[in-house]
Amino acid sequence: MVQMASIPGFLRTILIILLIYYGAKIISRLLAPYFLKYLSKKAEKRFGQQFENHQTHNQSQHKEGETVIDKMPAEEKGPNKEIGEYVDYEEID
């Protein structure tokens, strides 16, 4: 038995899809600020804990007034001899 799609059924389906779409849009606009506030507080708390851990870690290792270098500067690399030969040039006037 073959069923034919009816126009009222099709229109009802389209109407339901549009209502769900616009309903989700409205709800997301209402709830998005609260969700973003929650995420920002969570991130702030996490970064604050990392900062406190870093501060206590640094204070426990070094004495007050001591000079500490955390990162050594990168060594300057000379010209690579494997690239090729350097050709000096002169400008022609």
Residue pairs with C-beta under 8 A, 6 or more apart in sequence:
58 68
62 68
79 86
